[in-house]
Amino acid sequence: MIELVFKVTGDGSGSRDILVRIHEPTRTPPDKNWPWAVPVDVDGRRNDVYGVDPLDAIENGARHAAIVLREIHGDALDPPLEPRMKEGQ
């Protein structure tokens, strides 16, 4: 598992930590379109993200976490994140 901690500053309620966890990829059932899945927790909210292989699933999970964090907290993150395209673009 990969864990990253970001601080949110300047959102009016003081500073707080946001934990991002990218879990180990697992194979999906053979009838699924994407053969690999990785659970991603962003601030306690879990989503499954998919890929064509284990590293693609991890990469997509990291991209998903960056998009969510950037859209919700923008420039209030420490360390900062660069803007990303929305998923699917």
Helices and strands as residue ranges (DSSP letters): E 2-8, E 16-22, E 26-27, E 36-42, E 45-51, H 54-73, G 74-76, E 77-78
